[in-house]
Amino acid sequence: MRIQGPNQTNGTAATSASRKTGAAGSFTLDSSASSSKSSAASAASGVGGLDSLLALQGVEDAGERRKRFARRGKSALDLLDELKAELLAADLRRDTLSRLRGKLAELTEKSGTPGLDQVLGEIELRVAVELAKRTPKAA
């Protein structure tokens, strides 16, 4: 079959296919019985295919997981730098502290890589210390 442009095909394939289907002694089934069984089978296979696709999307390789956790650590360090700049400028903002609290919650999860977990633990500790220093104590 030759494709000549968008949505255009050579007409010779269609004529040869129609000749093959009209051969003498062909076998046919009752169309009402076969269509109900095939639609039920295709619906079941569609659900199974969707489940397997969703399961594959949930699988994350070690490299991607390591990159995701490294990005979390880098963004926490960037927020600590932003906090340092605000302290030097004597312009501490509450939204920076709230973002640091959010990052602290993200840093508690472990990546499964020992070296990376150690570094993330140190970043987590530093974020917790900075938040403790800047959060007023309840009386």
N, CA, C and O atoms as CSV, one atom per row, in Angstrom:
chain,resi,resn,atom,element,x,y,z
A,1,MET,N,N,0.848,-1.165,0.000
A,1,MET,CA,C,0.000,0.000,0.000
A,1,MET,C,C,0.899,1.235,0.000
A,1,MET,O,O,1.828,1.315,0.804
A,2,ARG,N,N,0.655,2.144,-0.837
A,2,ARG,CA,C,1.456,3.357,-0.949
A,2,ARG,C,C,0.654,4.530,-0.404
A,2,ARG,O,O,-0.513,4.709,-0.750
A,3,ILE,N,N,1.279,5.316,0.441
A,3,ILE,CA,C,0.646,6.506,0.998
A,3,ILE,C,C,1.119,7.690,0.184
A,3,ILE,O,O,2.319,7.936,0.060
A,4,GLN,N,N,0.162,8.425,-0.370
A,4,GLN,CA,C,0.521,9.522,-1.252
A,4,GLN,C,C,0.419,10.874,-0.569
A,4,GLN,O,O,1.002,11.834,-1.071
A,5,GLY,N,N,-0.260,11.000,0.501
A,5,GLY,CA,C,-0.420,12.270,1.196
A,5,GLY,C,C,-1.254,12.049,2.438
A,5,GLY,O,O,-1.583,10.910,2.769
A,6,PRO,N,N,-1.599,13.109,3.122
A,6,PRO,CA,C,-2.412,12.932,4.320
A,6,PRO,C,C,-3.791,12.371,3.960
A,6,PRO,O,O,-4.504,12.919,3.119
A,7,ASN,N,N,-4.139,11.284,4.610
A,7,ASN,CA,C,-5.441,10.625,4.443
A,7,ASN,C,C,-5.715,10.151,3.021
A,7,ASN,O,O,-6.875,9.997,2.637
A,8,GLN,N,N,-4.673,9.920,2.239
A,8,GLN,CA,C,-4.847,9.394,0.891
A,8,GLN,C,C,-4.049,8.113,0.771
A,8,GLN,O,O,-2.873,8.065,1.129
A,9,THR,N,N,-4.697,7.073,0.265
A,9,THR,CA,C,-3.994,5.815,0.056
A,9,THR,C,C,-4.226,5.355,-1.367
A,9,THR,O,O,-5.113,5.864,-2.052
A,10,ASN,N,N,-3.449,4.414,-1.805
A,10,ASN,CA,C,-3.595,3.848,-3.132
A,10,ASN,C,C,-4.831,2.949,-3.128
A,10,ASN,O,O,-4.985,2.138,-2.215
A,11,GLY,N,N,-5.686,3.063,-4.088
A,11,GLY,CA,C,-6.935,2.319,-4.129
A,11,GLY,C,C,-6.782,0.853,-4.495
A,11,GLY,O,O,-7.766,0.119,-4.407
A,12,THR,N,N,-5.629,0.391,-4.892
A,12,THR,CA,C,-5.471,-1.000,-5.303
A,12,THR,C,C,-5.584,-1.957,-4.135
A,12,THR,O,O,-6.045,-3.081,-4.333
A,13,ALA,N,N,-5.198,-1.584,-2.953
A,13,ALA,CA,C,-5.275,-2.477,-1.799
A,13,ALA,C,C,-6.718,-2.739,-1.414
A,13,ALA,O,O,-7.053,-3.850,-1.003
A,14,ALA,N,N,-7.558,-1.762,-1.537
A,14,ALA,CA,C,-8.964,-1.926,-1.162
A,14,ALA,C,C,-9.677,-2.885,-2.116
A,14,ALA,O,O,-10.508,-3.677,-1.671
A,15,THR,N,N,-9.381,-2.834,-3.391
A,15,THR,CA,C,-10.037,-3.722,-4.337
A,15,THR,C,C,-9.564,-5.151,-4.179
A,15,THR,O,O,-10.346,-6.086,-4.352
A,16,SER,N,N,-8.275,-5.337,-3.846
A,16,SER,CA,C,-7.793,-6.704,-3.683
A,16,SER,C,C,-8.354,-7.317,-2.410
A,16,SER,O,O,-8.576,-8.527,-2.360
A,17,ALA,N,N,-8.589,-6.508,-1.376
A,17,ALA,CA,C,-9.161,-7.014,-0.127
A,17,ALA,C,C,-10.607,-7.433,-0.345
A,17,ALA,O,O,-11.058,-8.416,0.243
A,18,SER,N,N,-11.343,-6.703,-1.179
A,18,SER,CA,C,-12.741,-7.064,-1.416
A,18,SER,C,C,-12.835,-8.348,-2.227
A,18,SER,O,O,-13.790,-9.105,-2.053
A,19,ARG,N,N,-11.885,-8.614,-3.099
A,19,ARG,CA,C,-11.901,-9.851,-3.868
A,19,ARG,C,C,-11.660,-11.051,-2.965
A,19,ARG,O,O,-12.271,-12.101,-3.162
A,20,LYS,N,N,-10.778,-10.913,-1.975
A,20,LYS,CA,C,-10.466,-12.025,-1.089
A,20,LYS,C,C,-11.647,-12.379,-0.201
A,20,LYS,O,O,-11.868,-13.558,0.074
A,21,THR,N,N,-12.407,-11.401,0.252
A,21,THR,CA,C,-13.524,-11.674,1.159
A,21,THR,C,C,-14.697,-12.312,0.419
A,21,THR,O,O,-15.508,-12.993,1.048
A,22,GLY,N,N,-14.809,-12.124,-0.839
A,22,GLY,CA,C,-15.934,-12.669,-1.584
A,22,GLY,C,C,-15.651,-14.042,-2.171
A,22,GLY,O,O,-16.335,-14.456,-3.108
A,23,ALA,N,N,-14.674,-14.752,-1.654
A,23,ALA,CA,C,-14.311,-16.062,-2.194
A,23,ALA,C,C,-15.420,-17.074,-1.922
A,23,ALA,O,O,-16.150,-16.961,-0.938
A,24,ALA,N,N,-15.540,-18.074,-2.814
A,24,ALA,CA,C,-16.578,-19.084,-2.673
A,24,ALA,C,C,-16.258,-20.006,-1.502
A,24,ALA,O,O,-15.090,-20.296,-1.240
A,25,GLY,N,N,-17.298,-20.471,-0.794
A,25,GLY,CA,C,-17.120,-21.393,0.312
A,25,GLY,C,C,-16.637,-20.709,1.580
A,25,GLY,O,O,-15.988,-21.336,2.417
A,26,SER,N,N,-16.944,-19.443,1.724
A,26,SER,CA,C,-16.506,-18.739,2.935
A,26,SER,C,C,-17.413,-19.107,4.108
A,26,SER,O,O,-18.569,-19.483,3.916
A,27,PHE,N,N,-16.882,-18.995,5.309
A,27,PHE,CA,C,-17.568,-19.381,6.520
A,27,PHE,C,C,-18.151,-18.148,7.200
A,27,PHE,O,O,-17.450,-17.146,7.341
A,28,THR,N,N,-19.414,-18.191,7.626
A,28,THR,CA,C,-20.041,-17.072,8.333
A,28,THR,C,C,-20.759,-17.590,9.570
A,28,THR,O,O,-21.215,-18.733,9.601
A,29,LEU,N,N,-20.855,-16.751,10.578
A,29,LEU,CA,C,-21.575,-17.062,11.818
A,29,LEU,C,C,-22.805,-16.197,11.927
A,29,LEU,O,O,-22.963,-15.210,11.208
A,30,ASP,N,N,-23.681,-16.590,12.849
A,30,ASP,CA,C,-24.833,-15.761,13.153
A,30,ASP,C,C,-24.313,-14.481,13.805
A,30,ASP,O,O,-23.683,-14.546,14.861
A,31,SER,N,N,-24.560,-13.337,13.209
A,31,SER,CA,C,-23.961,-12.077,13.659
A,31,SER,C,C,-24.476,-11.646,15.028
A,31,SER,O,O,-23.739,-10.989,15.762
A,32,SER,N,N,-25.711,-11.985,15.406
A,32,SER,CA,C,-26.245,-11.527,16.696
A,32,SER,C,C,-25.559,-12.238,17.859
A,32,SER,O,O,-25.329,-11.610,18.892
A,33,ALA,N,N,-25.229,-13.499,17.738
A,33,ALA,CA,C,-24.599,-14.243,18.826
A,33,ALA,C,C,-23.144,-13.834,18.989
A,33,ALA,O,O,-22.666,-13.700,20.116
A,34,SER,N,N,-22.441,-13.637,17.902
A,34,SER,CA,C,-21.015,-13.321,17.991
A,34,SER,C,C,-20.777,-11.892,18.470
A,34,SER,O,O,-19.792,-11.644,19.164
A,35,SER,N,N,-21.639,-10.955,18.125
A,35,SER,CA,C,-21.389,-9.561,18.505
A,35,SER,C,C,-21.551,-9.354,19.998
A,35,SER,O,O,-20.798,-8.570,20.576
A,36,SER,N,N,-22.498,-10.019,20.655
A,36,SER,CA,C,-22.674,-9.830,22.092
A,36,SER,C,C,-21.517,-10.436,22.872
A,36,SER,O,O,-21.085,-9.864,23.872
A,37,LYS,N,N,-21.006,-11.591,22.430
A,37,LYS,CA,C,-19.884,-12.219,23.121
A,37,LYS,C,C,-18.603,-11.423,22.908
A,37,LYS,O,O,-17.808,-11.264,23.834
A,38,SER,N,N,-18.403,-10.928,21.700
A,38,SER,CA,C,-17.164,-10.201,21.429
A,38,SER,C,C,-17.139,-8.853,22.134
A,38,SER,O,O,-16.070,-8.406,22.550
A,39,SER,N,N,-18.281,-8.194,22.281
A,39,SER,CA,C,-18.286,-6.913,22.973
A,39,SER,C,C,-18.011,-7.103,24.458
A,39,SER,O,O,-17.352,-6.262,25.069
A,40,ALA,N,N,-18.500,-8.185,25.050
A,40,ALA,CA,C,-18.213,-8.450,26.454
A,40,ALA,C,C,-16.737,-8.780,26.642
A,40,ALA,O,O,-16.127,-8.356,27.623
A,41,ALA,N,N,-16.171,-9.522,25.725
A,41,ALA,CA,C,-14.765,-9.877,25.817
A,41,ALA,C,C,-13.875,-8.655,25.617
A,41,ALA,O,O,-12.867,-8.506,26.307
A,42,SER,N,N,-14.236,-7.789,24.688
A,42,SER,CA,C,-13.411,-6.603,24.465
A,42,SER,C,C,-13.508,-5.632,25.627
A,42,SER,O,O,-12.532,-4.947,25.932
A,43,ALA,N,N,-14.663,-5.552,26.286
A,43,ALA,CA,C,-14.794,-4.685,27.451
A,43,ALA,C,C,-13.919,-5.186,28.589
A,43,ALA,O,O,-13.286,-4.391,29.284
A,44,ALA,N,N,-13.879,-6.489,28.783
A,44,ALA,CA,C,-13.050,-7.046,29.847
A,44,ALA,C,C,-11.563,-6.856,29.547
A,44,ALA,O,O,-10.782,-6.547,30.447
A,45,SER,N,N,-11.179,-7.036,28.305
A,45,SER,CA,C,-9.773,-6.861,27.968
A,45,SER,C,C,-9.375,-5.396,28.035
A,45,SER,O,O,-8.220,-5.092,28.334
A,46,GLY,N,N,-10.292,-4.487,27.768
A,46,GLY,CA,C,-9.998,-3.063,27.862
A,46,GLY,C,C,-9.720,-2.639,29.284
A,46,GLY,O,O,-8.832,-1.820,29.520
A,47,VAL,N,N,-10.459,-3.176,30.236
A,47,VAL,CA,C,-10.243,-2.847,31.639
A,47,VAL,C,C,-8.904,-3.400,32.105
A,47,VAL,O,O,-8.168,-2.721,32.820
A,48,GLY,N,N,-8.584,-4.619,31.708
A,48,GLY,CA,C,-7.303,-5.210,32.076
A,48,GLY,C,C,-6.147,-4.432,31.493
A,48,GLY,O,O,-5.124,-4.247,32.151
A,49,GLY,N,N,-6.298,-3.978,30.270
A,49,GLY,CA,C,-5.252,-3.187,29.635
A,49,GLY,C,C,-5.055,-1.853,30.329
A,49,GLY,O,O,-3.927,-1.382,30.473
A,50,LEU,N,N,-6.155,-1.241,30.760
A,50,LEU,CA,C,-6.077,0.028,31.473
A,50,LEU,C,C,-5.404,-0.150,32.820
A,50,LEU,O,O,-4.586,0.677,33.222
A,51,ASP,N,N,-5.745,-1.231,33.526
A,51,ASP,CA,C,-5.121,-1.510,34.820
A,51,ASP,C,C,-3.618,-1.706,34.670
A,51,ASP,O,O,-2.839,-1.202,35.479
A,52,SER,N,N,-3.218,-2.426,33.652
A,52,SER,CA,C,-1.785,-2.663,33.472
A,52,SER,C,C,-1.062,-1.380,33.084
A,52,SER,O,O,0.077,-1.171,33.502
A,53,LEU,N,N,-1.692,-0.520,32.297
A,53,LEU,CA,C,-1.076,0.761,31.956
A,53,LEU,C,C,-0.900,1.645,33.184
A,53,LEU,O,O,0.138,2.283,33.358
A,54,LEU,N,N,-1.920,1.676,34.031
A,54,LEU,CA,C,-1.822,2.468,35.254
A,54,LEU,C,C,-0.758,1.904,36.187
A,54,LEU,O,O,-0.046,2.660,36.848
A,55,ALA,N,N,-0.648,0.597,36.243
A,55,ALA,CA,C,0.379,-0.018,37.085
A,55,ALA,C,C,1.771,0.311,36.559
A,55,ALA,O,O,2.686,0.559,37.345
A,56,LEU,N,N,1.940,0.315,35.245
A,56,LEU,CA,C,3.238,0.657,34.669
A,56,LEU,C,C,3.603,2.113,34.908
A,56,LEU,O,O,4.773,2.440,35.103
A,57,GLN,N,N,2.608,2.985,34.895
A,57,GLN,CA,C,2.878,4.394,35.159
A,57,GLN,C,C,3.305,4.608,36.602
A,57,GLN,O,O,4.073,5.525,36.892
A,58,GLY,N,N,2.817,3.777,37.502
A,58,GLY,CA,C,3.172,3.901,38.903
A,58,GLY,C,C,4.561,3.395,39.209
A,58,GLY,O,O,5.125,3.744,40.246
A,59,VAL,N,N,5.129,2.582,38.335
A,59,VAL,CA,C,6.468,2.040,38.557
A,59,VAL,C,C,7.491,3.123,38.239
A,59,VAL,O,O,7.455,3.740,37.174
A,60,GLU,N,N,8.398,3.340,39.179
A,60,GLU,CA,C,9.403,4.376,38.998
A,60,GLU,C,C,10.776,3.727,39.146
A,60,GLU,O,O,11.026,3.022,40.124
A,61,ASP,N,N,11.650,3.954,38.200
A,61,ASP,CA,C,12.976,3.358,38.308
A,61,ASP,C,C,13.825,4.132,39.317
A,61,ASP,O,O,13.479,5.245,39.712
A,62,ALA,N,N,14.924,3.533,39.721
A,62,ALA,CA,C,15.763,4.104,40.778
A,62,ALA,C,C,16.354,5.454,40.364
A,62,ALA,O,O,16.484,6.355,41.193
A,63,GLY,N,N,16.706,5.593,39.107
A,63,GLY,CA,C,17.286,6.856,38.629
A,63,GLY,C,C,16.314,8.011,38.728
A,63,GLY,O,O,16.679,9.100,39.171
A,64,GLU,N,N,15.075,7.780,38.315
A,64,GLU,CA,C,14.054,8.828,38.396
A,64,GLU,C,C,13.748,9.182,39.846
A,64,GLU,O,O,13.554,10.352,40.175
A,65,ARG,N,N,13.705,8.185,40.703
A,65,ARG,CA,C,13.439,8.420,42.120
A,65,ARG,C,C,14.562,9.255,42.733
A,65,ARG,O,O,14.301,10.190,43.490
A,66,ARG,N,N,15.809,8.918,42.407
A,66,ARG,CA,C,16.957,9.656,42.925
A,66,ARG,C,C,16.921,11.105,42.448
A,66,ARG,O,O,17.197,12.020,43.224
A,67,LYS,N,N,16.583,11.318,41.179
A,67,LYS,CA,C,16.496,12.675,40.633
A,67,LYS,C,C,15.409,13.485,41.331
A,67,LYS,O,O,15.595,14.665,41.629
A,68,ARG,N,N,14.269,12.840,41.590
A,68,ARG,CA,C,13.150,13.532,42.243
A,68,ARG,C,C,13.555,13.980,43.649
A,68,ARG,O,O,13.266,15.106,44.054
A,69,PHE,N,N,14.224,13.096,44.390
A,69,PHE,CA,C,14.644,13.451,45.735
A,69,PHE,C,C,15.761,14.486,45.715
A,69,PHE,O,O,15.817,15.341,46.599
A,70,ALA,N,N,16.642,14.429,44.737
A,70,ALA,CA,C,17.699,15.440,44.613
A,70,ALA,C,C,17.088,16.811,44.331
A,70,ALA,O,O,17.563,17.820,44.852
A,71,ARG,N,N,16.037,16.854,43.509
A,71,ARG,CA,C,15.345,18.129,43.248
A,71,ARG,C,C,14.717,18.681,44.513
A,71,ARG,O,O,14.735,19.889,44.745
A,72,ARG,N,N,14.156,17.787,45.342
A,72,ARG,CA,C,13.574,18.231,46.609
A,72,ARG,C,C,14.641,18.867,47.496
A,72,ARG,O,O,14.422,19.923,48.090
A,73,GLY,N,N,15.793,18.212,47.577
A,73,GLY,CA,C,16.873,18.754,48.390
A,73,GLY,C,C,17.374,20.081,47.860
A,73,GLY,O,O,17.635,21.005,48.631
A,74,LYS,N,N,17.511,20.181,46.540
A,74,LYS,CA,C,17.990,21.422,45.930
A,74,LYS,C,C,17.002,22.558,46.166
A,74,LYS,O,O,17.410,23.684,46.447
A,75,SER,N,N,15.709,22.274,46.054
A,75,SER,CA,C,14.723,23.336,46.279
A,75,SER,C,C,14.705,23.763,47.752
A,75,SER,O,O,14.466,24.934,48.048
A,76,ALA,N,N,14.955,22.832,48.674
A,76,ALA,CA,C,15.039,23.199,50.091
A,76,ALA,C,C,16.255,24.081,50.332
A,76,ALA,O,O,16.175,25.049,51.088
A,77,LEU,N,N,17.388,23.756,49.693
A,77,LEU,CA,C,18.582,24.601,49.827
A,77,LEU,C,C,18.357,25.982,49.231
A,77,LEU,O,O,18.839,26.979,49.769
A,78,ASP,N,N,17.632,26.045,48.129
A,78,ASP,CA,C,17.310,27.343,47.525
A,78,ASP,C,C,16.452,28.182,48.469
A,78,ASP,O,O,16.646,29.392,48.586
A,79,LEU,N,N,15.505,27.531,49.138
A,79,LEU,CA,C,14.676,28.262,50.106
A,79,LEU,C,C,15.500,28.738,51.306
A,79,LEU,O,O,15.265,29.828,51.827
A,80,LEU,N,N,16.459,27.926,51.740
A,80,LEU,CA,C,17.336,28.366,52.834
A,80,LEU,C,C,18.181,29.570,52.399
A,80,LEU,O,O,18.411,30.483,53.192
A,81,ASP,N,N,18.641,29.573,51.148
A,81,ASP,CA,C,19.372,30.735,50.631
A,81,ASP,C,C,18.480,31.972,50.580
A,81,ASP,O,O,18.916,33.080,50.895
A,82,GLU,N,N,17.241,31.770,50.182
A,82,GLU,CA,C,16.286,32.885,50.146
A,82,GLU,C,C,16.051,33.428,51.552
A,82,GLU,O,O,15.968,34.641,51.749
A,83,LEU,N,N,15.944,32.530,52.525
A,83,LEU,CA,C,15.773,32.945,53.922
A,83,LEU,C,C,16.988,33.749,54.394
A,83,LEU,O,O,16.840,34.768,55.069
A,84,LYS,N,N,18.183,33.286,54.035
A,84,LYS,CA,C,19.410,33.989,54.419
A,84,LYS,C,C,19.432,35.396,53.823
A,84,LYS,O,O,19.792,36.356,54.505
A,85,ALA,N,N,19.052,35.518,52.562
A,85,ALA,CA,C,19.038,36.832,51.902
A,85,ALA,C,C,18.015,37.754,52.559
A,85,ALA,O,O,18.270,38.946,52.730
A,86,GLU,N,N,16.866,37.206,52.926
A,86,GLU,CA,C,15.845,38.022,53.595
A,86,GLU,C,C,16.316,38.465,54.973
A,86,GLU,O,O,16.046,39.593,55.385
A,87,LEU,N,N,17.019,37.591,55.693
A,87,LEU,CA,C,17.537,37.963,57.010
A,87,LEU,C,C,18.605,39.050,56.893
A,87,LEU,O,O,18.644,39.973,57.708
A,88,LEU,N,N,19.467,38.945,55.890
A,88,LEU,CA,C,20.495,39.973,55.689
A,88,LEU,C,C,19.890,41.311,55.292
A,88,LEU,O,O,20.432,42.361,55.637
A,89,ALA,N,N,18.784,41.285,54.577
A,89,ALA,CA,C,18.104,42.506,54.167
A,89,ALA,C,C,17.116,42.983,55.226
A,89,ALA,O,O,16.456,44.005,55.037
A,90,ALA,N,N,17.008,42.252,56.342
A,90,ALA,CA,C,16.058,42.558,57.419
A,90,ALA,C,C,14.631,42.644,56.882
A,90,ALA,O,O,13.861,43.526,57.259
A,91,ASP,N,N,14.296,41.701,55.989
A,91,ASP,CA,C,12.961,41.671,55.383
A,91,ASP,C,C,12.461,40.227,55.359
A,91,ASP,O,O,12.279,39.643,54.290
A,92,LEU,N,N,12.241,39.660,56.540
A,92,LEU,CA,C,11.785,38.272,56.647
A,92,LEU,C,C,10.297,38.193,56.319
A,92,LEU,O,O,9.488,38.916,56.900
A,93,ARG,N,N,9.944,37.318,55.390
A,93,ARG,CA,C,8.545,37.165,54.963
A,93,ARG,C,C,7.962,35.884,55.536
A,93,ARG,O,O,8.657,34.876,55.668
A,94,ARG,N,N,6.694,35.932,55.872
A,94,ARG,CA,C,6.021,34.755,56.426
A,94,ARG,C,C,5.846,33.654,55.386
A,94,ARG,O,O,5.865,32.473,55.733
A,95,ASP,N,N,5.677,34.019,54.122
A,95,ASP,CA,C,5.475,32.993,53.095
A,95,ASP,C,C,6.725,32.133,52.911
A,95,ASP,O,O,6.622,30.958,52.557
A,96,THR,N,N,7.901,32.709,53.148
A,96,THR,CA,C,9.130,31.924,53.064
A,96,THR,C,C,9.146,30.858,54.157
A,96,THR,O,O,9.529,29.715,53.910
A,97,LEU,N,N,8.734,31.234,55.353
A,97,LEU,CA,C,8.669,30.265,56.449
A,97,LEU,C,C,7.626,29.188,56.189
A,97,LEU,O,O,7.847,28.020,56.507
A,98,SER,N,N,6.503,29.568,55.620
A,98,SER,CA,C,5.476,28.556,55.333
A,98,SER,C,C,5.932,27.607,54.221
A,98,SER,O,O,5.622,26.416,54.255
A,99,ARG,N,N,6.661,28.130,53.242
A,99,ARG,CA,C,7.199,27.249,52.199
A,99,ARG,C,C,8.253,26.313,52.765
A,99,ARG,O,O,8.354,25.161,52.344
A,100,LEU,N,N,9.044,26.808,53.725
A,100,LEU,CA,C,10.030,25.953,54.385
A,100,LEU,C,C,9.352,24.835,55.177
A,100,LEU,O,O,9.843,23.707,55.206
A,101,ARG,N,N,8.219,25.150,55.822
A,101,ARG,CA,C,7.454,24.105,56.531
A,101,ARG,C,C,6.984,23.030,55.559
A,101,ARG,O,O,7.030,21.841,55.874
A,102,GLY,N,N,6.535,23.442,54.387
A,102,GLY,CA,C,6.107,22.484,53.365
A,102,GLY,C,C,7.263,21.625,52.885
A,102,GLY,O,O,7.107,20.419,52.690
A,103,LYS,N,N,8.428,22.244,52.694
A,103,LYS,CA,C,9.610,21.485,52.268
A,103,LYS,C,C,10.053,20.503,53.342
A,103,LYS,O,O,10.513,19.403,53.036
A,104,LEU,N,N,9.912,20.905,54.609
A,104,LEU,CA,C,10.280,20.016,55.706
A,104,LEU,C,C,9.431,18.758,55.675
A,104,LEU,O,O,9.928,17.663,55.936
A,105,ALA,N,N,8.149,18.909,55.356
A,105,ALA,CA,C,7.265,17.743,55.250
A,105,ALA,C,C,7.681,16.844,54.089
A,105,ALA,O,O,7.567,15.622,54.189
A,106,GLU,N,N,8.158,17.424,52.995
A,106,GLU,CA,C,8.604,16.633,51.844
A,106,GLU,C,C,9.909,15.888,52.123
A,106,GLU,O,O,10.129,14.795,51.601
A,107,LEU,N,N,10.765,16.479,52.943
A,107,LEU,CA,C,12.082,15.903,53.183
A,107,LEU,C,C,12.059,14.716,54.136
A,107,LEU,O,O,13.068,14.024,54.270
A,108,THR,N,N,10.950,14.467,54.793
A,108,THR,CA,C,10.904,13.358,55.747
A,108,THR,C,C,10.852,12.005,55.053
A,108,THR,O,O,11.235,11.000,55.652
A,109,GLU,N,N,10.391,11.949,53.813
A,109,GLU,CA,C,10.331,10.693,53.064
A,109,GLU,C,C,11.738,10.266,52.657
A,109,GLU,O,O,12.571,11.104,52.312
A,110,LYS,N,N,11.997,8.969,52.697
A,110,LYS,CA,C,13.323,8.437,52.370
A,110,LYS,C,C,13.371,7.977,50.918
A,110,LYS,O,O,12.393,7.447,50.392
A,111,SER,N,N,14.524,8.187,50.274
A,111,SER,CA,C,14.687,7.843,48.865
A,111,SER,C,C,15.105,6.397,48.652
A,111,SER,O,O,14.851,5.834,47.587
A,112,GLY,N,N,15.743,5.785,49.645
A,112,GLY,CA,C,16.229,4.423,49.489
A,112,GLY,C,C,17.691,4.356,49.102
A,112,GLY,O,O,18.268,3.269,49.064
A,113,THR,N,N,18.307,5.498,48.814
A,113,THR,CA,C,19.730,5.579,48.518
A,113,THR,C,C,20.429,6.103,49.770
A,113,THR,O,O,20.159,7.228,50.189
A,114,PRO,N,N,21.322,5.317,50.380
A,114,PRO,CA,C,21.896,5.714,51.675
A,114,PRO,C,C,22.593,7.077,51.670
A,114,PRO,O,O,22.357,7.879,52.573
A,115,GLY,N,N,23.439,7.361,50.686
A,115,GLY,CA,C,24.148,8.634,50.645
A,115,GLY,C,C,23.210,9.812,50.463
A,115,GLY,O,O,23.359,10.842,51.120
A,116,LEU,N,N,22.256,9.660,49.583
A,116,LEU,CA,C,21.288,10.720,49.332
A,116,LEU,C,C,20.406,10.944,50.553
A,116,LEU,O,O,20.086,12.084,50.888
A,117,ASP,N,N,20.013,9.864,51.217
A,117,ASP,CA,C,19.198,10.000,52.421
A,117,ASP,C,C,19.953,10.732,53.529
A,117,ASP,O,O,19.360,11.493,54.294
A,118,GLN,N,N,21.259,10.501,53.609
A,118,GLN,CA,C,22.062,11.189,54.625
A,118,GLN,C,C,22.102,12.694,54.348
A,118,GLN,O,O,21.919,13.500,55.261
A,119,VAL,N,N,22.338,13.067,53.104
A,119,VAL,CA,C,22.390,14.483,52.744
A,119,VAL,C,C,21.023,15.131,52.948
A,119,VAL,O,O,20.932,16.236,53.482
A,120,LEU,N,N,19.966,14.450,52.527
A,120,LEU,CA,C,18.620,14.994,52.714
A,120,LEU,C,C,18.280,15.115,54.199
A,120,LEU,O,O,17.567,16.036,54.596
A,121,GLY,N,N,18.785,14.194,55.021
A,121,GLY,CA,C,18.567,14.283,56.464
A,121,GLY,C,C,19.243,15.511,57.056
A,121,GLY,O,O,18.690,16.157,57.946
A,122,GLU,N,N,20.439,15.838,56.566
A,122,GLU,CA,C,21.133,17.038,57.037
A,122,GLU,C,C,20.415,18.311,56.597
A,122,GLU,O,O,20.335,19.278,57.354
A,123,ILE,N,N,19.899,18.306,55.379
A,123,ILE,CA,C,19.120,19.461,54.899
A,123,ILE,C,C,17.848,19.590,55.723
A,123,ILE,O,O,17.455,20.693,56.104
A,124,GLU,N,N,17.208,18.461,55.996
A,124,GLU,CA,C,15.988,18.467,56.812
A,124,GLU,C,C,16.267,19.039,58.199
A,124,GLU,O,O,15.480,19.834,58.713
A,125,LEU,N,N,17.379,18.642,58.804
A,125,LEU,CA,C,17.753,19.151,60.118
A,125,LEU,C,C,17.975,20.659,60.076
A,125,LEU,O,O,17.528,21.381,60.969
A,126,ARG,N,N,18.663,21.135,59.042
A,126,ARG,CA,C,18.921,22.572,58.930
A,126,ARG,C,C,17.623,23.358,58.766
A,126,ARG,O,O,17.458,24.421,59.364
A,127,VAL,N,N,16.705,22.836,57.957
A,127,VAL,CA,C,15.413,23.498,57.766
A,127,VAL,C,C,14.651,23.523,59.085
A,127,VAL,O,O,14.054,24.541,59.435
A,128,ALA,N,N,14.664,22.414,59.820
A,128,ALA,CA,C,13.951,22.349,61.103
A,128,ALA,C,C,14.546,23.338,62.103
A,128,ALA,O,O,13.805,23.979,62.848
A,129,VAL,N,N,15.877,23.472,62.130
A,129,VAL,CA,C,16.523,24.416,63.042
A,129,VAL,C,C,16.136,25.849,62.690
A,129,VAL,O,O,15.795,26.635,63.575
A,130,GLU,N,N,16.187,26.191,61.410
A,130,GLU,CA,C,15.831,27.553,60.995
A,130,GLU,C,C,14.372,27.863,61.314
A,130,GLU,O,O,14.050,28.973,61.736
A,131,LEU,N,N,13.503,26.898,61.118
A,131,LEU,CA,C,12.091,27.118,61.452
A,131,LEU,C,C,11.902,27.278,62.955
A,131,LEU,O,O,11.112,28.112,63.395
A,132,ALA,N,N,12.622,26.484,63.747
A,132,ALA,CA,C,12.497,26.582,65.201
A,132,ALA,C,C,12.993,27.933,65.704
A,132,ALA,O,O,12.423,28.496,66.638
A,133,LYS,N,N,14.054,28.455,65.089
A,133,LYS,CA,C,14.576,29.753,65.509
A,133,LYS,C,C,13.625,30.889,65.153
A,133,LYS,O,O,13.575,31.899,65.855
A,134,ARG,N,N,12.886,30.736,64.089
A,134,ARG,CA,C,12.048,31.815,63.592
A,134,ARG,C,C,10.570,31.714,64.001
A,134,ARG,O,O,9.793,32.632,63.740
A,135,THR,N,N,10.186,30.611,64.635
A,135,THR,CA,C,8.797,30.427,65.015
A,135,THR,C,C,8.618,30.845,66.472
A,135,THR,O,O,9.347,30.377,67.347
A,136,PRO,N,N,7.651,31.723,66.733
A,136,PRO,CA,C,7.436,32.141,68.124
A,136,PRO,C,C,6.933,30.976,68.975
A,136,PRO,O,O,6.129,30.156,68.530
A,137,LYS,N,N,7.425,30.929,70.202
A,137,LYS,CA,C,7.023,29.860,71.111
A,137,LYS,C,C,5.651,30.158,71.686
A,137,LYS,O,O,5.322,31.310,71.970
A,138,ALA,N,N,4.843,29.100,71.856
A,138,ALA,CA,C,3.517,29.248,72.459
A,138,ALA,C,C,3.695,29.326,73.968
A,138,ALA,O,O,4.483,28.576,74.544
A,139,ALA,N,N,2.961,30.236,74.610
A,139,ALA,CA,C,3.105,30.430,76.062
A,139,ALA,C,C,2.340,29.434,76.864
A,139,ALA,O,O,2.370,29.477,78.094
